[in-house]
Amino acid sequence: MRTNKFERLRPGEILAERERKSIVYLAFGPLEWHGPHLPFGTDPLAAYSLALMLAEETGGVVMPPVYSGTERECPRDMIAAFGIENPDQYVIGMDTQAVTVPSLYFREEAFAITLREYIRLLVKLQYKLIVLVNGHGAYNQIETVKRLAIEFSAETPSKVIDVFVVLSEEEGGIDPGHATKLETSMVLSQYPEDVDCSVYPPRDVPLKYKDYSIADDSVFQLKPSKDFTVEHDPRDATAELGKSYFKKMVEKYSAQIEDEYRRLL
């Protein structure tokens, strides 16, 4: 196969690849603040990297990444978990007072329409299996993705499934956090030139959640560290950790995708 990137395939190649393996991958996520050290495209780029790796394992083609995602306002208890003094502060997603460039979040209904239209077009292209690769962990985004996957699977000839760029602890995952050690390692493994941890103070200086708008997963579970400082420090990130994490995800998801595809034959 010359390439598995849909946008670079000629019509005859698209048809030949669909005949060989009728699977298409669609990766997406918002352009979002990920601390001062990571690119705004961290979520969709991680999803796209995973989609390309999965296609290498399973066959199929990969659509260009969609830079779209949604978020909701943070409730008072999550504001408090960030260590922010004013519990009435209005915060959407990760956009606390620490951000210097606001995230480009779609409204939930606009994101749903955008994703719906992409899925509709992939159904029109007659793919048997459509794999949605979600790079963003907002609750409302996850629920929207799952709802659309169920709907299109029930109402069209295509089967639609979703995968997420996070593994549980039982599957070998580690604290996913937001712009902390794991996400930084993932970007380092694919786009090292886009990471700059020199923007932070020396390693012996703790990083407070509210000062950089980065957070351990414990913040989202409303169980922050006692002094509201990051425990899974991005300054400890390595490309090797990122590569091993991608490898585990590919092993897990490729097996699931192959099983789903066999059921469609």
C-alpha positions in Angstrom: 0.0 0.0 0.0 1.4 3.4 -1.0 -0.2 5.3 1.8 -3.1 4.8 4.2 -3.9 8.5 4.3 -7.2 9.1 2.5 -6.4 12.6 1.2 -3.4 11.3 -0.6 -5.1 8.4 -2.4 -6.3 8.5 -6.0 -9.8 7.3 -6.7 -8.7 3.8 -7.9 -6.6 3.4 -4.8 -9.5 4.3 -2.5 -11.7 1.7 -4.2 -8.9 -0.9 -4.1 -8.2 -0.3 -0.4 -11.9 -0.4 0.5 -12.2 -3.7 -1.3 -9.2 -5.1 0.5 -10.4 -3.9 4.0 -13.5 -1.8 4.3 -12.4 0.2 7.4 -12.0 3.9 7.8 -10.6 5.8 10.7 -11.6 9.3 11.8 -9.6 11.1 14.5 -10.7 14.3 16.2 -10.2 16.5 19.2 -10.3 20.2 20.0 -7.6 22.8 19.7 -7.1 23.2 23.4 -4.7 24.7 26.0 -2.3 22.1 27.2 -0.1 24.2 29.4 2.6 26.5 28.0 4.7 23.6 27.0 2.5 21.6 24.6 0.9 22.4 21.2 -2.8 23.3 21.0 -3.4 20.3 18.7 -2.3 17.8 21.4 -5.6 15.9 21.5 -6.4 15.5 17.8 -2.7 14.9 17.0 -2.6 12.0 19.5 -5.8 10.6 18.1 -4.5 10.9 14.5 -1.2 9.2 15.5 -3.1 6.3 17.0 -5.4 6.1 14.0 -2.4 5.8 11.6 -0.9 3.1 13.8 -4.1 1.1 14.0 -4.6 1.3 10.2 -1.1 -0.2 9.8 -2.1 -3.1 11.9 -5.7 -3.7 10.7 -5.7 -2.3 7.2 -8.1 0.5 6.1 -7.6 4.1 5.5 -7.3 7.2 7.7 -9.2 10.5 7.2 -7.4 13.8 7.9 -7.8 14.7 11.6 -10.8 16.9 12.5 -9.8 19.8 14.8 -13.1 19.9 16.6 -14.2 19.1 20.2 -16.4 20.3 23.0 -16.4 21.1 26.7 -18.7 22.2 29.5 -18.5 24.7 32.3 -16.6 23.4 35.4 -18.8 22.9 38.5 -17.9 24.6 41.7 -16.3 21.5 43.2 -13.9 21.1 40.3 -13.0 24.8 40.5 -12.1 24.2 44.1 -10.1 21.1 43.2 -7.9 23.3 41.0 -7.1 25.3 44.0 -8.9 28.4 42.7 -10.0 30.7 45.5 -13.2 32.0 43.8 -15.6 29.1 43.4 -18.0 31.2 41.3 -15.4 31.7 38.6 -16.8 30.7 35.2 -14.5 28.3 33.5 -15.1 26.3 30.4 -12.9 23.2 30.1 -9.3 24.0 31.0 -9.6 27.7 30.4 -8.8 29.0 33.9 -7.3 32.4 34.5 -3.8 30.9 33.8 -4.4 30.5 30.0 -2.8 33.1 27.7 -4.6 31.8 24.6 -8.2 30.5 25.0 -9.1 27.0 23.7 -11.2 26.6 20.6 -14.1 24.6 21.9 -17.1 24.0 19.8 -20.5 24.3 21.5 -21.8 20.8 22.2 -24.5 20.9 19.6 -22.1 22.3 16.9 -19.6 19.5 17.6 -22.4 16.9 17.3 -23.5 18.3 14.0 -19.9 18.4 12.7 -19.2 14.8 13.7 -22.6 13.6 12.4 -21.8 15.1 9.0 -18.4 13.4 8.8 -20.0 10.0 9.7 -22.7 10.5 7.2 -20.2 11.1 4.5 -18.2 8.0 5.5 -21.4 5.9 5.3 -22.0 7.4 1.8 -18.5 6.1 0.9 -19.8 2.6 1.8 -17.3 1.7 4.5 -18.4 -1.4 6.5 -16.6 -0.3 9.7 -16.1 3.3 10.8 -13.7 3.8 13.7 -14.0 7.1 15.6 -10.8 7.9 17.4 -11.5 10.3 20.2 -8.6 12.3 21.6 -10.5 14.4 24.2 -11.9 13.2 27.5 -14.7 15.7 28.2 -17.7 13.9 29.5 -20.1 15.6 27.1 -17.8 14.8 24.1 -17.5 11.1 25.1 -21.3 10.8 25.4 -22.0 12.6 22.1 -19.5 10.3 20.3 -21.1 7.1 21.8 -24.6 8.3 21.0 -23.8 8.9 17.4 -22.0 5.6 17.1 -25.1 3.8 18.4 -27.4 5.7 16.1 -25.5 5.2 12.9 -24.9 1.6 13.6 -28.6 1.0 14.0 -29.8 3.2 11.2 -27.3 2.7 8.4 -25.4 -0.2 6.7 -22.2 0.8 8.4 -21.0 -0.3 11.9 -19.6 2.7 13.9 -17.4 2.2 16.9 -15.3 4.5 19.0 -11.9 4.2 20.8 -10.3 6.7 23.2 -6.7 7.5 23.7 -6.7 6.5 27.3 -6.2 3.0 28.8 -7.5 1.9 32.2 -5.0 1.0 34.9 -5.9 -2.7 34.4 -4.9 -2.3 30.7 -1.6 -0.8 31.6 -2.6 2.8 31.6 -1.2 5.5 33.9 -2.6 8.7 35.2 -3.8 10.5 32.0 -4.1 13.9 33.6 -4.2 17.0 31.4 -0.8 18.1 29.9 1.0 16.2 32.6 3.6 13.4 32.3 1.6 11.0 30.0 0.3 13.5 27.4 3.7 15.2 27.3 5.4 11.8 26.7 2.9 11.0 23.9 3.7 14.2 22.1 7.4 13.7 22.7 7.2 10.4 21.0 5.6 11.7 17.8 6.3 15.5 17.6 9.4 16.1 19.8 10.0 19.5 18.2 6.6 20.7 19.5 7.4 20.2 23.2 9.2 22.8 25.3 9.4 22.1 29.1 12.0 24.8 29.5 9.1 27.2 30.0 8.7 25.8 33.5 10.9 26.6 36.6 13.6 24.1 37.8 12.5 20.6 38.6 12.6 21.2 42.4 9.9 23.9 42.1 6.4 22.4 42.3 3.8 23.2 39.6 0.5 24.4 40.9 -2.6 23.4 38.9 -4.0 26.9 38.8 -0.8 28.6 37.7 -0.5 26.6 34.5 -3.9 25.1 34.0 -2.6 21.6 33.9 -3.9 18.8 36.2 -3.5 15.3 37.3 -6.5 13.0 36.8 -7.2 13.2 40.5 -8.4 16.8 40.0 -11.2 15.6 37.7 -12.0 12.9 40.4 -12.2 15.8 42.9 -9.3 14.4 44.9 -6.5 16.9 44.3 -3.1 16.8 46.0 -3.0 18.6 49.4 -1.1 21.6 48.1 -2.8 21.6 44.6 0.5 20.8 42.9 1.0 18.4 39.9 2.1 14.9 41.0 2.7 13.5 37.4 5.1 16.2 36.4 5.4 16.9 32.7 9.1 17.6 33.3 9.5 13.8 33.9 8.1 12.9 30.5 10.0 10.7 28.0 9.5 9.7 24.4 10.0 6.1 25.4 7.0 6.2 27.8 4.9 7.7 25.0 5.9 5.1 22.5 5.2 2.2 24.9 1.7 3.7 25.7 0.8 3.9 22.0 2.0 0.3 21.6 -0.3 -0.9 24.3 -3.3 1.0 22.8 -2.6 -0.5 19.4 -2.4 -4.0 20.8 -5.7 -3.5 22.6 -7.7 -1.7 20.0 -6.5 -3.5 16.9 -7.7 -6.8 18.4 -11.1 -5.3 19.1 -11.4 -3.7 15.6 -10.4 -7.0 13.9 -13.1 -8.8 15.9 -15.7 -6.2 14.9 -14.8 -6.4 11.3 -15.0 -10.2 11.2 -18.6 -10.0 12.5 -19.5 -7.9 9.5 -18.2 -10.3 6.9 
